[in-house]
């Protein structure tokens, strides 16, 4: 049950739309061959890194009100590299700007 929760949480974090589809779940493809333990390890590691990176970038954007330059400086990255990461994860910096009533 915890594995299923993890898969769903990961899909929610990485999904670009509001509706999850079967492809968002990224379940291993077991057509005719089983994945080896090392393949499963690499796949899990890759997904964990992507999830961490996306969450880290989002937290920096939130902490700096969507300001790319300040968030990049806090991450120790140059602005262009940070902007590429924002684009990679389809994050909208404007959604992190403070909302005033």
C-alpha positions in Angstrom: 0.0 0.0 0.0 2.9 2.4 0.8 4.4 1.7 -2.6 1.2 2.7 -4.3 1.0 5.9 -2.3 4.6 6.7 -3.3 3.9 6.1 -6.9 0.8 8.4 -6.8 2.6 11.1 -4.8 5.4 11.1 -7.3 3.0 11.3 -10.2 1.2 14.3 -8.6 4.5 16.1 -8.1 5.8 15.5 -11.6 2.5 15.8 -13.5 2.1 18.9 -15.6 -1.7 18.8 -15.7 -4.4 18.7 -13.1 -5.6 15.2 -14.2 -3.4 12.1 -13.8 -3.3 9.6 -16.6 -1.8 6.1 -16.7 1.4 7.4 -18.3 1.9 9.8 -15.3 2.2 6.8 -13.0 5.4 5.6 -14.8 5.0 2.0 -13.9 7.8 -0.4 -15.1 7.0 -2.0 -18.4 7.1 -5.8 -18.0 6.2 -6.9 -21.5 8.5 -9.9 -22.2 11.4 -9.3 -20.0 11.8 -8.5 -16.3 13.9 -5.5 -15.2 17.1 -6.4 -13.4 17.7 -5.2 -9.9 20.3 -2.8 -11.1 17.9 -1.4 -13.7 15.2 -0.9 -11.0 17.8 0.7 -8.8 18.9 3.2 -11.5 15.3 3.9 -12.4 14.3 4.6 -8.8 17.4 6.7 -8.2 16.8 8.8 -11.3 13.1 9.4 -10.3 14.2 10.3 -6.7 16.7 12.8 -8.0 14.2 14.4 -10.4 11.6 14.7 -7.7 14.1 16.2 -5.3 15.4 18.6 -7.9 11.9 19.8 -8.8 10.8 20.2 -5.2 14.1 22.0 -4.4 13.6 24.5 -7.3 10.0 25.1 -6.3 10.8 25.7 -2.7 13.5 28.2 -3.7 11.1 30.0 -6.0 8.5 30.1 -3.2 11.1 31.4 -0.7 12.1 34.2 -3.1 8.7 35.2 -4.4 9.3 33.8 -7.9 12.4 35.9 -8.3 14.7 33.8 -10.6 17.9 35.8 -9.8 17.5 35.6 -6.0 16.5 31.9 -6.1 19.5 31.1 -8.4 21.9 32.9 -6.1 20.5 31.0 -3.1 21.0 27.8 -5.0 24.6 28.7 -5.9 23.7 28.6 -9.6 23.9 31.2 -12.4 20.6 32.6 -13.5 20.6 31.0 -16.9 21.2 27.5 -15.4 18.5 28.0 -12.8 16.1 29.2 -15.5 16.7 26.1 -17.5 15.8 24.0 -14.5 12.6 26.0 -14.0 11.7 25.3 -17.6 12.7 21.7 -17.4 10.1 21.1 -14.7 7.5 23.5 -16.3 7.4 25.7 -13.2 5.7 29.1 -13.7 7.7 31.6 -11.6 4.6 33.9 -11.5 2.7 31.2 -9.5 5.3 31.8 -6.7 4.9 35.6 -6.6 3.2 36.9 -3.5 -0.6 37.2 -3.9 -2.1 40.5 -2.5 -5.8 40.8 -2.0 
